[in-house]
Amino acid sequence: MIKFYVEKIRSGAINPNTGGAWVAEDVPKLWRAKVQKELEG
């Protein structure tokens, strides 16, 4: 799931729930810290 969300954020995919590009805040809390770490590293 981490790679799924990282790819969405990096590719600029549109989040259907917000209508904007995916950002770390859109990721469920369960995965958010790990996604953030992956984006930074």
Rosetta silent file (secondary structure, phi, psi, omega in degrees, C-alpha in Angstrom):
SEQUENCE: MIKFYVEKIRSGAINPNTGGAWVAEDVPKLWRAKVQKELEG
SCORE:     score description
SCORE:     0.000 S_00000001
   1 L     0.000  -31.916 -179.608    0.000    0.000    0.000 S_00000001
   2 H   -61.283  -48.410 -179.509    2.881    2.344    0.677 S_00000001
   3 H   -62.710  -35.572  178.261    4.145    2.114   -2.899 S_00000001
   4 H   -58.969  -50.577 -178.239    0.594    2.623   -4.181 S_00000001
   5 H   -70.180  -38.502  178.105    0.207    5.934   -2.339 S_00000001
   6 H   -60.999  -43.666  179.446    3.752    7.094   -3.087 S_00000001
   7 H   -63.305  -41.711  178.126    3.167    6.517   -6.795 S_00000001
   8 H   -59.477  -44.000 -177.942   -0.130    8.450   -6.670 S_00000001
   9 H   -68.793  -48.255 -177.064    1.580   11.405   -4.997 S_00000001
  10 H   -65.760  -33.209 -177.958    4.677   11.424   -7.216 S_00000001
  11 H   -83.022  -12.592 -179.390    2.701   11.073  -10.433 S_00000001
  12 L    77.899   22.976 -179.954    0.291   13.875   -9.545 S_00000001
  13 L   -60.450  149.123 -179.703   -2.750   11.613   -9.895 S_00000001
  14 E   -83.743  129.684  176.138   -6.087   13.185   -9.059 S_00000001
  15 L   -82.938  118.528 -177.746   -7.731   12.073   -5.826 S_00000001
  16 L   -65.484  -20.700  179.932  -11.424   11.496   -6.615 S_00000001
  17 L   -78.773  -29.526 -177.653  -12.401   12.395   -3.046 S_00000001
  18 L  -109.900  -20.616 -176.805  -10.811   15.847   -3.118 S_00000001
  19 L    79.353    0.095  178.688  -10.678   16.657   -6.815 S_00000001
  20 L  -116.913  177.304  178.497   -7.032   17.688   -6.413 S_00000001
  21 E   -65.365  149.159  178.088   -3.704   15.950   -6.735 S_00000001
  22 L   -61.560  138.321  172.943   -2.871   13.366   -4.093 S_00000001
  23 L  -132.979  164.385 -176.855   -0.938   14.721   -1.084 S_00000001
  24 H   -56.959  -32.906 -179.115    0.358   12.981    2.044 S_00000001
  25 H   -67.333  -18.048  178.772   -2.600   14.303    4.059 S_00000001
  26 H   -81.220  -16.759 -177.128   -4.956   12.301    1.809 S_00000001
  27 L   -75.353  137.500  177.122   -3.308    9.014    2.797 S_00000001
  28 L   -55.232  145.208 -176.105   -5.081    7.055    5.570 S_00000001
  29 H   -53.319  -33.684 -179.341   -3.439    7.539    8.987 S_00000001
  30 H   -57.121  -35.999 -174.736   -2.407    3.885    9.082 S_00000001
  31 H  -106.404  -12.236 -168.550   -0.025    4.423    6.149 S_00000001
  32 H   -57.763  -47.362 -177.068    0.718    8.152    6.326 S_00000001
  33 H   -63.334  -41.431 -179.541    3.968    8.099    8.353 S_00000001
  34 H   -69.489  -37.978  176.997    5.503    5.355    6.204 S_00000001
  35 H   -64.737  -44.574  179.211    4.450    7.106    2.986 S_00000001
  36 H   -60.035  -43.306  179.080    5.919   10.375    4.257 S_00000001
  37 H   -63.159  -41.664  179.500    9.192    8.629    5.106 S_00000001
  38 H   -65.178  -38.482  179.296    9.337    7.026    1.651 S_00000001
  39 H   -66.765  -34.598 -179.140    8.716   10.393   -0.031 S_00000001
  40 H   -77.047  -28.538 -173.314   11.532   11.986    1.956 S_00000001
  41 L   -94.605    0.000    0.000   14.026    9.181    1.335 S_00000001
